[in-house]
Amino acid sequence: MYVIDKTVFSNLPADAAVANVYASLEKEGQKALDYVCAEASAAGVEAKTKIREGSPVNEILSESAEGYDTVVMGTLGRTGMSKLLMGSVAEKVVRSSVCPVMVVRAREAK
């Protein structure tokens, strides 16, 4: 599941620039989901995907409450001021999920 964070756009006027950013996020999300499906398929694992809109934490928690065994999610592994300013979706999901959560840290960019 990829969540387009609509909270980012809540205080912006709905104009062409915002629509372009939103379209880019949707395209990025579909690309990420396609990658995950390809990796799952190569490993012989069935994967279903969906794109949702809203608050990432709320959407993930809502979806996980539907009876999933485990939530697996990635994190950028921010620390310090960056984490404080950006918040941590993974941390909030871990603290509030009704099912186990496995967090996978992204590799550092080269």
N, C-alpha and C positions, 0 to 999 in steps of 0.2 A: 504494500500500500504506500502510495506517495500522497502526502498532504500538502496542498497549496495553501500557504499561510495567508488567509484572508485578513488577519488582524493587521498585517503590514499596510494594507490598502485602506483601512477604515477611516483614516483622517485625510485621505487624498481625494481631490476631485476626480470624478470618473471621466477621464479624457483619453485621447489616443495614446499618450505616453504610458499611462497606467495599463491600458488594454494591451499594449505591446509587451510590457513587462510580464503581465499575467500570461500572455500567450507563450512567452519564452519559458516561464516556469512550468507551464503545462507540457511543453515540448521536452524540457529537461526531465520532468517526472516520467514521461512515457519512455524516454531513452533509458532511464535508470531501471524502470520496470522490465523493459525488454532485455536488458543485460542480466538482471536477476533471473528471468525466465530461461534465458539461454544457459546460464550456469546451472540452474536447477535441472533442466532437461539433460544436460551433459552428465549430471550426476545420477540421473534416473529418478529424480524427485519431481512429483507433480506440483506445479505452482499456479496459483490463480492471482490475478492482479486487479487493483482498482485504484483510481485517483479520486481523492476526496478534497473538499474545500473546507476551510475553517481553521480553528486553533489546532495545531498538530497534537498537542498533549490531549486535548479533549477528544479529538477524532480517534486517536490510537487507543485511548482508554475505552471509548464507546465500542469500538470494533472488538477489542480484546474481551470485553464483557459478554460477547456473543457466544462464548463457549470454546475459545481457543485453548490449547494446552500450554502454549508458550508464545511469547512475543520475542522475536529476534530483531534487533535494530542496530543501526550503525551510529557511531558518534565521531565527531571530529577531534575529541579529546582536548578541548580547550581547557585552560587553567587560568588561575589568577584573575586579573581585571577583565580579560576577554570573556571568561565564563560568567563573571559577575554582571557584566553589561549585557551579554547576549542571553543569559539564562541557559538552562540545559534541559532540552526536551527529554533526553534519555533519563536524566536524574529524576525528573518529575514523574515520568512513566514508571520507573523502578519503584518509587515511593508509593505510588497510588494504584498500581495494577492489581487485579484480582487473580492473575496467574503469573507464573514465573517469567522473568524477563532476562534475556541474554543480550548483553551489549557488546558489540564488536567494534573495536577502535579502528579507524581508517589508517592506512599506511601513510606515513609522511610523504609529502610531495617531494620529488627529487629535483 
